[in-house]
Amino acid sequence: MRNSKFMRSTDIRPDSGKVFSRRRFLERAPLAALAAGSLAAAGSGQEEAGTGRAGQDAKKDRAFSSIRVGQVKVYPKKGDLPANHDRLMEVLAAIEETGAVDVVITPEGFLDGYVSTEAAVGRDNMADYAIHPETSDYVGAVRQWARRNRAWLIYGCTRKAPDGLFNTALILDRRGGLVGTYDKLHLQRHDLKYDPGRHLRAYDSDFGTFGVMICADRRWPETVRTLALQGAGVIFNPTYGMHGDLNLCMMRTRAYENGIYIAFTHPGQSLITGPGGNIVCNNERDEETFTVTQVDLSDALADRDGHLRDRRADLYKL
């Protein structure tokens, strides 16, 4: 690994002290209310987000809008699942030492090291680096960590499924339950070794509605806009590819034009942009392998931003 020192905490914004119940949240965010009936987890046999015991508990317990977001900032080893798992557990243990966190995000394809970029890996042997999330011991250990720490976790891996092989972000809730799988939608070059994702859905949680996108998905404004229209106040964005000045401009624009937060999580950069196009966190220091940032999601309520409220959908036609 590139480094062994851990960043303890980066609390950018203090807790506002504001409390929002689910009823008040939906009253103040009509777009979220319209979308609430369609929130669901991907994949057959999985518990739908916002339904079942975990979803009911999330709705019942929602009583805050300020969350602490942990972002893993480590370059994994290409194709070495055991080493990457061990490294992740080390970083999670260090994050745990900083105190309670609400969400932890890994970079894209963290478990296998985003091995699709390697020339020796093709469509025929990509499955050698994939897992079945329901039976994987690696996922089982991470689920235990999420349950013990009462934290949501967005976990990048290559996923085997009956209908294909996917670049996936597993969505684990505070009970360690696998409530969804988001598969990368926009595939180019080396990503063509995967099958493309087939859904773009928001998820319900105890801190409101959120979305997930992976790496290049952020280049298409329709990705973020679709999730924002479903009520997402924050989008978690595991990534491995481009970062730097161009990406910073893109992430500020995507957040600003939708009035939401985006947590861009790259092995070399932890970046969070806010509803005003502001930079909430931007950490590229090599010696630090994670950040923890406090985010006040009350700033992302839909009725406070004119871009969604004042859309002219009646005229947007090709």
VOGU-3710 file (C-alpha; in Angstrom, 3 decimals, decimal comma):
1> mrnskfmrst> 0,000/0,000/0,000  1,053/3,570/-0,569  0,932/4,576/3,081  0,137/3,366/6,550  -0,891/6,524/8,426  -4,521/7,196/9,130  -6,336/10,469/9,179  -8,300/10,680/12,399  -11,063/13,130/11,507  -11,945/16,073/9,286
11> dirpdsgkvf> -15,112/17,682/10,619  -15,710/20,393/8,048  -19,159/21,511/9,153  -20,479/21,578/12,718  -23,775/19,921/13,555  -26,520/22,464/13,019  -28,601/20,961/15,822  -31,648/20,865/13,533  -33,941/17,863/13,802  -36,172/16,670/10,964
21> srrrflerap> -38,756/13,926/11,278  -39,734/11,899/8,214  -43,074/13,755/8,054  -41,395/17,147/8,075  -38,767/16,006/5,571  -41,404/14,905/3,084  -43,496/18,028/3,652  -40,481/20,167/2,811  -39,282/17,975/-0,078  -42,270/17,166/-2,313
31> laalaagsla> -40,056/15,565/-4,942  -38,929/13,008/-2,387  -42,538/12,357/-1,456  -43,487/11,705/-5,070  -40,636/9,248/-5,437  -41,040/7,465/-2,100  -43,331/4,812/-3,503  -40,761/3,699/-6,054  -37,703/3,305/-3,808  -36,426/-0,244/-4,033
41> aagsgqeeag> -33,257/-2,276/-3,746  -31,769/-3,941/-6,768  -31,367/-7,670/-7,209  -33,723/-10,550/-6,674  -34,301/-11,838/-3,156  -32,973/-8,686/-1,514  -34,873/-6,528/0,943  -36,299/-3,441/-0,691  -34,964/-0,128/0,574  -37,641/1,625/2,573
51> tgragqdakk> -39,599/-1,623/3,105  -39,299/-4,630/5,391  -37,963/-4,464/8,923  -34,797/-2,493/8,136  -36,686/0,060/6,066  -39,427/0,436/8,670  -36,851/0,976/11,394  -35,102/3,562/9,219  -38,309/5,524/8,781  -39,242/5,242/12,461
61> drafssirvg> -35,786/6,262/13,701  -35,134/9,168/11,323  -34,512/12,107/13,637  -31,478/13,943/12,283  -30,092/15,507/9,154  -26,419/15,872/10,008  -24,303/12,821/9,156  -20,637/11,876/9,437  -19,361/10,469/6,156  -16,228/8,309/6,093
71> qvkvypkkgd> -14,329/7,969/2,807  -11,665/5,301/2,307  -8,657/6,780/0,479  -6,402/3,809/-0,281  -5,074/2,322/-3,532  -5,935/-1,404/-3,427  -3,740/-4,085/-4,977  -4,759/-5,280/-8,423  -6,438/-8,667/-8,221  -5,453/-9,389/-4,606
81> lpanhdrlme> -8,768/-9,849/-2,790  -7,342/-11,136/0,531  -4,850/-8,253/0,828  -7,468/-5,656/-0,088  -9,927/-7,089/2,405  -7,334/-7,014/5,175  -6,413/-3,436/4,290  -10,056/-2,363/4,325  -10,601/-3,895/7,755  -7,551/-1,966/9,027
91> vlaaieetga> -8,949/1,296/7,704  -12,411/0,545/9,094  -10,864/-0,122/12,503  -9,124/3,264/12,343  -12,344/4,996/11,286  -14,070/3,330/14,231  -11,557/4,941/16,582  -12,689/8,434/15,493  -16,162/7,864/16,945  -19,527/7,139/15,411
101> vdvvitpegf> -19,892/7,460/11,646  -23,102/7,211/9,657  -21,818/6,174/6,218  -18,530/4,743/4,936  -17,710/4,658/1,206  -14,930/2,675/-0,464  -13,455/3,466/-3,883  -14,796/1,684/-6,972  -13,985/-2,023/-7,222  -12,001/-1,891/-4,000
111> ldgyvsteaa> -12,144/-5,590/-3,156  -10,555/-6,735/-6,439  -8,488/-3,563/-6,933  -10,532/-2,531/-9,979  -8,690/-5,262/-11,832  -10,549/-4,651/-15,109  -7,892/-2,088/-16,049  -5,298/-4,869/-16,394  -4,574/-6,097/-19,925  -4,204/-9,672/-18,678
121> vgrdnmadya> -7,782/-9,615/-17,412  -10,442/-10,147/-20,054  -14,109/-10,862/-20,235  -13,330/-14,581/-20,022  -11,439/-14,467/-16,694  -12,970/-11,408/-15,031  -15,187/-13,770/-13,031  -12,085/-15,058/-11,225  -12,089/-11,810/-9,244  -15,842/-11,641/-8,600
131> ihpetsdyvg> -17,897/-12,591/-5,570  -21,401/-13,653/-4,644  -22,254/-11,008/-2,001  -24,693/-13,253/-0,166  -22,073/-15,947/0,499  -18,745/-14,044/0,439  -16,726/-14,196/3,664  -15,243/-10,800/2,755  -18,693/-9,237/2,611  -19,697/-11,111/5,750
141> avrqwarrnr> -16,883/-9,472/7,739  -17,795/-6,013/6,465  -21,460/-6,627/7,285  -20,459/-7,473/10,860  -18,487/-4,220/11,072  -21,481/-2,219/9,790  -23,795/-3,893/12,298  -21,389/-3,418/15,208  -20,858/0,259/14,373  -24,429/0,999/13,302
151> awliygctrk> -23,132/2,466/10,043  -24,206/2,326/6,421  -21,474/1,125/4,060  -21,079/1,499/0,280  -18,671/-1,249/-0,794  -17,097/-1,548/-4,255  -16,559/-5,008/-5,769  -17,077/-7,170/-8,847  -20,322/-9,093/-8,432  -21,389/-12,431/-9,871
161> apdglfntal> -25,089/-12,738/-10,626  -27,258/-15,137/-12,663  -27,779/-12,425/-15,272  -24,197/-11,215/-15,595  -20,980/-9,863/-14,096  -21,181/-6,344/-12,696  -19,074/-3,472/-11,386  -21,074/-3,077/-8,190  -21,469/-0,950/-5,113  -23,009/-3,042/-2,347
171> ildrrgglvg> -25,335/-1,050/-0,101  -25,248/-2,209/3,525  -27,469/-0,686/6,206  -26,820/-0,116/9,903  -27,890/-3,681/10,695  -25,359/-5,044/8,220  -28,185/-5,965/5,854  -27,581/-6,027/2,116  -30,399/-3,709/1,060  -29,270/-3,019/-2,487
181> tydklhlqrh> -26,743/-3,472/-5,258  -25,997/-0,608/-7,622  -24,269/-1,637/-10,862  -22,300/0,840/-12,966  -24,418/2,056/-15,873  -21,994/3,743/-18,266  -19,309/1,376/-19,566  -16,386/2,369/-21,789  -13,078/0,756/-22,721  -11,941/-1,626/-19,948
191> dlkydpgrhl> -15,345/-1,490/-18,273  -16,795/-3,394/-21,231  -15,536/-6,499/-19,432  -18,597/-6,039/-17,195  -22,290/-6,136/-17,974  -24,015/-2,734/-17,770  -26,261/-1,856/-14,864  -30,014/-1,972/-15,378  -31,473/0,374/-12,784  -31,041/3,854/-11,321
201> raydsdfgtf> -32,895/4,035/-8,017  -32,729/6,075/-4,849  -32,724/4,467/-1,402  -34,470/5,373/1,828  -32,547/5,643/5,084  -32,753/7,057/8,587  -31,099/10,270/7,335  -33,285/10,684/4,255  -33,117/9,574/0,649  -29,754/8,948/-1,013
211> gvmicadrrw> -28,408/7,747/-4,345  -25,359/5,827/-5,539  -23,418/6,150/-8,784  -20,054/4,697/-9,793  -17,141/6,616/-11,313  -17,910/7,601/-14,942  -21,650/7,655/-14,260  -21,072/11,201/-12,987  -20,146/12,431/-16,486  -23,744/12,113/-17,642
221> petvrtlalq> -25,877/14,829/-16,014  -28,942/12,595/-16,360  -27,524/10,249/-13,711  -27,431/12,834/-10,943  -30,618/14,580/-12,069  -32,580/11,314/-12,056  -31,500/10,535/-8,490  -32,166/14,099/-7,354  -35,676/13,968/-8,821  -36,243/10,783/-6,831
231> gagvifnpty> -35,508/12,800/-3,704  -31,811/12,081/-3,074  -30,204/14,748/-0,902  -26,787/13,122/-1,209  -25,161/10,799/-3,747  -22,338/8,448/-2,757  -19,887/8,080/-5,657  -17,275/5,290/-5,438  -14,707/5,857/-8,177  -11,255/4,862/-9,370
241> gmhgdlnlcm> -10,615/6,853/-12,551  -10,111/10,511/-13,322  -9,689/13,029/-10,533  -8,144/16,472/-10,370  -9,136/19,918/-11,634  -11,582/18,849/-14,357  -13,304/16,443/-12,002  -13,485/19,106/-9,300  -15,316/21,431/-11,692  -17,644/18,609/-12,726
251> mrtrayengi> -18,505/17,604/-9,184  -19,153/21,189/-8,119  -21,432/21,653/-11,124  -23,348/18,382/-10,597  -23,978/19,266/-6,952  -24,937/22,872/-7,730  -27,323/22,188/-10,608  -29,253/19,685/-8,469  -28,950/21,302/-5,041  -27,476/18,211/-3,374
261> yiafthpgqs> -24,278/16,772/-1,887  -21,982/14,403/-3,785  -19,351/12,330/-1,952  -16,728/11,458/-4,592  -14,538/8,684/-3,153  -11,303/7,898/-5,027  -8,171/6,031/-3,838  -6,262/9,302/-4,143  -8,929/11,834/-3,197  -11,812/12,325/-0,790
271> litgpggniv> -14,055/15,040/-2,235  -17,475/16,237/-1,113  -19,249/19,022/-2,970  -22,337/20,822/-1,708  -25,655/22,229/-2,956  -24,176/25,678/-3,582  -21,344/24,282/-5,690  -19,111/24,625/-2,647  -16,277/22,315/-1,636  -17,047/20,700/1,723
281> cnnerdeetf> -14,031/18,368/1,788  -11,114/17,948/-0,619  -8,311/15,744/0,692  -5,547/14,503/-1,633  -2,794/14,058/0,934  -0,918/10,803/0,358  -0,224/10,160/4,029  -3,908/9,989/4,973  -5,943/6,920/4,104  -9,396/8,111/5,056
291> tvtqvdlsda> -11,400/11,202/5,905  -14,440/11,709/8,097  -16,569/14,740/7,251  -19,731/16,039/8,865  -22,421/17,019/6,364  -25,646/18,920/7,134  -28,202/17,428/4,758  -30,829/20,011/5,694  -29,070/22,256/3,161  -30,077/19,844/0,401
301> ladrdghlrd> -33,855/19,954/0,824  -35,479/20,220/-2,589  -37,705/23,226/-1,893  -34,682/25,366/-1,045  -33,140/25,079/-4,500  -34,624/26,674/-7,572  -33,004/24,362/-10,091  -35,274/21,410/-9,362  -38,282/23,409/-8,250  -38,214/25,693/-11,292
311> rradlykl> -37,610/23,111/-13,997  -39,609/23,515/-17,228  -40,243/19,842/-17,874  -43,107/20,821/-20,138  -40,573/22,127/-22,668  -37,713/19,644/-22,324  -38,250/17,629/-25,478  -36,090/16,423/-28,336
//
